[in-house]
Amino acid sequence: MSRKNSREKTMHLLYQMEMRQEYSDEVMDVFFDSSNLKNDEKKYIQIKMPLLLNNKDKIDDIIRKFLVDWTFERISKIDLSILRIALFEIEYCEDIPIEVSINEAVEMAKKYSEIESSKFINGLLGKYTRSK
């Protein structure tokens, strides 16, 4: 299993949920039906997504706390999805080194978001991890 691919697919699902403002099993099922996922990617998402969603409010509080000259509502949906995944991994996935979570988040931002987003995400995650 490529954790990188699974992480990206998780970000796509989280982005869809955020756009619909619906964080349900039904949205996940539709995503699975419409995506060409490998079995290990689907299993990864089925395990991680409920844990992430159960901690979404705590993760969002971390994001709010470490924003500088920005409001939570102004964060693009893609950037928010990337940040949530990275902070979920940092906080709840002890098997993933913090540096890997940050690097993968920055790489996803470069691939899927605006030019400045990778700097924004790297800055927020760096500030958070230095505070720990």
C-alpha positions as CSV (number, residue, x, y, z in Angstrom):
1,M,0.0,0.0,0.0
2,S,1.2,3.5,-0.8
3,R,0.4,5.6,2.2
4,K,0.9,8.6,0.1
5,N,-1.8,7.6,-2.4
6,S,-4.1,6.6,0.5
7,R,-3.5,10.0,2.1
8,E,-4.4,11.8,-1.1
9,K,-7.6,9.8,-1.6
10,T,-8.5,10.6,2.0
11,M,-8.0,14.3,1.3
12,H,-10.2,14.0,-1.8
13,L,-13.0,12.5,0.3
14,L,-12.6,15.0,3.1
15,Y,-12.7,17.8,0.5
16,Q,-15.9,16.4,-0.9
17,M,-17.4,16.2,2.6
18,E,-16.4,19.7,3.3
19,M,-17.8,21.0,0.1
20,R,-21.1,19.3,0.8
21,Q,-21.0,20.1,4.6
22,E,-21.9,16.5,5.1
23,Y,-19.6,14.1,7.0
24,S,-21.5,10.9,6.6
25,D,-21.1,7.2,5.7
26,E,-23.3,7.9,2.7
27,V,-20.9,10.4,1.3
28,M,-18.1,7.9,1.9
29,D,-20.0,5.2,0.1
30,V,-20.7,7.4,-2.9
31,F,-17.0,8.3,-2.9
32,F,-16.0,4.6,-2.9
33,D,-18.5,3.8,-5.7
34,S,-17.2,6.6,-7.9
35,S,-13.5,6.2,-7.2
36,N,-11.1,3.6,-8.6
37,L,-9.6,2.6,-5.2
38,K,-7.4,-0.3,-4.5
39,N,-8.5,-2.5,-1.6
40,D,-5.8,-1.3,0.7
41,E,-6.6,2.3,-0.1
42,K,-10.2,1.7,0.7
43,K,-9.4,-0.1,4.0
44,Y,-7.0,2.7,5.0
45,I,-9.8,5.3,4.5
46,Q,-12.3,3.2,6.3
47,I,-10.1,3.0,9.3
48,K,-8.7,6.6,9.3
49,M,-11.7,8.7,8.3
50,P,-14.0,7.9,11.2
51,L,-11.1,8.6,13.6
52,L,-10.4,11.9,11.8
53,L,-14.0,12.9,11.8
54,N,-14.4,12.1,15.5
55,N,-11.6,14.5,16.2
56,K,-12.4,17.2,13.6
57,D,-13.5,19.8,16.2
58,K,-10.3,19.4,18.2
59,I,-8.2,19.6,15.0
60,D,-10.1,22.7,13.9
61,D,-9.4,24.3,17.3
62,I,-5.7,23.7,16.7
63,I,-5.9,25.3,13.3
64,R,-7.8,28.3,14.7
65,K,-5.2,28.7,17.5
66,F,-2.2,28.8,15.2
67,L,-3.6,31.0,12.4
68,V,-1.8,34.4,12.1
69,D,-3.5,37.3,10.3
70,W,-6.1,34.9,8.8
71,T,-9.5,33.6,9.8
72,F,-10.6,30.0,9.7
73,E,-13.4,30.8,7.3
74,R,-10.9,32.2,4.7
75,I,-9.0,28.9,4.5
76,S,-9.7,27.2,1.2
77,K,-11.5,23.9,1.4
78,I,-8.5,22.1,-0.1
79,D,-6.0,23.6,2.4
80,L,-8.4,22.9,5.2
81,S,-8.6,19.2,4.2
82,I,-4.8,19.0,3.9
83,L,-4.3,20.6,7.3
84,R,-6.9,18.4,9.0
85,I,-5.2,15.2,7.7
86,A,-1.7,16.4,8.7
87,L,-2.8,17.4,12.2
88,F,-4.7,14.2,12.6
89,E,-1.6,12.3,11.8
90,I,0.6,14.4,14.1
91,E,-1.8,14.0,17.0
92,Y,-3.2,10.5,16.6
93,C,-0.9,8.4,14.4
94,E,2.2,7.6,16.4
95,D,3.5,5.4,13.6
96,I,3.9,8.3,11.3
97,P,6.9,10.7,11.9
98,I,5.8,14.3,12.3
99,E,8.2,15.3,9.5
100,V,6.6,12.9,7.1
101,S,3.1,14.3,7.9
102,I,4.3,17.9,7.3
103,N,6.2,17.0,4.2
104,E,3.3,15.1,2.7
105,A,0.9,18.0,3.5
106,V,3.2,20.5,1.8
107,E,3.5,18.2,-1.3
108,M,-0.3,17.8,-1.5
109,A,-0.7,21.6,-1.3
110,K,1.8,22.0,-4.1
111,K,-0.1,19.5,-6.2
112,Y,-3.7,20.5,-5.5
113,S,-3.8,24.1,-4.2
114,E,-2.6,27.6,-4.8
115,I,1.1,28.5,-5.1
116,E,1.3,30.1,-1.6
117,S,-0.7,27.3,0.1
118,S,2.4,25.1,0.7
119,K,4.1,27.9,2.6
120,F,0.9,28.6,4.6
121,I,0.5,25.0,5.5
122,N,4.2,24.5,6.3
123,G,4.2,27.6,8.5
124,L,1.1,26.6,10.5
125,L,2.2,23.0,11.0
126,G,5.7,24.1,11.9
127,K,4.5,26.6,14.4
128,Y,2.2,24.0,15.9
129,T,4.9,21.3,16.2
130,R,7.4,23.7,17.7
131,S,4.8,24.6,20.4
132,K,4.4,21.0,21.5
